[in-house]
Amino acid sequence: MNGSMRKLLTIITEAALESVLIKDLEHLGGRGYTITDARGKGSRGTRNAAWDESSNIRIEVVCDAATVEAIVAHLQACYYENYAMILFVSDVAVLRPEKF
């Protein structure tokens, strides 16, 4: 298996931000994303998804390092202070690099 290296940016945040984050990701160069529902507990309490206002989403974006840096800088500047949000970045090998 030969893969090309890319970055996987994972964003876990409040579901209420979904539509605005999609616009941000597309504007900042994200070519695609995957969104799933998420549950858990953190510094802002338990997020159990029992009702929309308490639900979280997990957004995954595979892209190059420069795009990850731009997205992370924007999210930290615009959302970190007022919303429950964590970000983490991993190295991943992709088999269809032209998609990213």
C-alpha positions in Angstrom: 0.0 0.0 0.0 1.4 3.3 -1.1 -0.3 6.3 0.4 0.2 10.1 0.2 0.4 11.9 3.5 -2.3 14.4 4.5 -3.6 15.9 7.7 -6.8 14.8 9.5 -8.4 17.7 11.4 -11.0 16.6 13.9 -13.4 19.2 15.3 -15.7 18.3 18.2 -18.1 21.1 19.0 -21.7 22.2 19.5 -24.2 21.1 16.9 -25.6 24.6 16.7 -22.4 25.7 14.8 -22.8 23.1 12.0 -24.0 25.4 9.2 -21.6 28.2 9.9 -18.7 25.9 10.3 -19.5 24.3 6.9 -19.3 27.7 5.3 -16.0 28.4 7.1 -14.4 25.1 6.0 -15.4 25.6 2.4 -14.2 29.2 2.4 -10.9 28.2 3.9 -10.1 25.5 1.4 -11.6 22.3 2.9 -12.7 20.2 -0.1 -14.8 17.8 1.9 -15.8 16.8 5.3 -17.6 14.2 7.4 -20.0 15.1 10.2 -21.3 12.7 12.8 -23.2 13.1 16.1 -21.1 13.0 19.2 -21.7 12.6 22.9 -19.4 13.0 25.9 -18.3 15.0 28.9 -15.7 17.7 29.2 -14.9 21.0 30.9 -18.3 22.4 29.9 -20.3 19.5 31.3 -22.0 16.4 29.8 -23.2 16.7 26.2 -25.7 13.8 25.8 -27.5 14.8 22.6 -30.9 14.4 24.3 -32.0 17.6 22.8 -30.6 19.8 20.0 -29.2 22.5 22.3 -27.1 20.0 24.2 -25.8 18.0 21.2 -22.3 17.9 19.8 -21.0 17.0 16.4 -17.7 15.6 15.2 -16.4 17.1 11.9 -13.5 15.4 10.1 -11.6 17.1 7.3 -8.7 15.6 5.4 -6.5 18.2 3.7 -2.9 19.5 3.4 -1.0 21.1 6.3 -1.5 24.7 5.1 -5.3 24.3 4.9 -5.3 22.7 8.4 -3.3 25.7 9.8 -5.7 28.2 8.2 -8.8 26.4 9.5 -7.3 26.0 13.0 -6.3 29.6 13.3 -9.8 30.8 12.2 -11.6 28.4 14.6 -9.4 29.4 17.5 -9.9 33.1 16.9 -13.6 33.0 16.2 -15.1 30.2 18.4 -12.8 29.0 21.2 -13.7 31.7 23.7 -17.5 31.3 23.5 -18.2 27.7 22.4 -17.4 24.2 23.5 -14.8 23.1 20.9 -11.8 20.9 20.7 -9.5 20.4 17.8 -6.9 17.7 17.1 -4.7 17.0 14.1 -3.3 13.6 13.0 -1.1 12.5 10.1 -3.0 10.1 7.7 -2.0 8.2 4.6 -4.6 8.6 1.8 -5.0 6.3 -1.2 -6.7 8.8 -3.5 -4.7 12.0 -2.9 -6.3 13.9 -5.8 -9.5 14.1 -3.7 -7.7 16.1 -1.0 
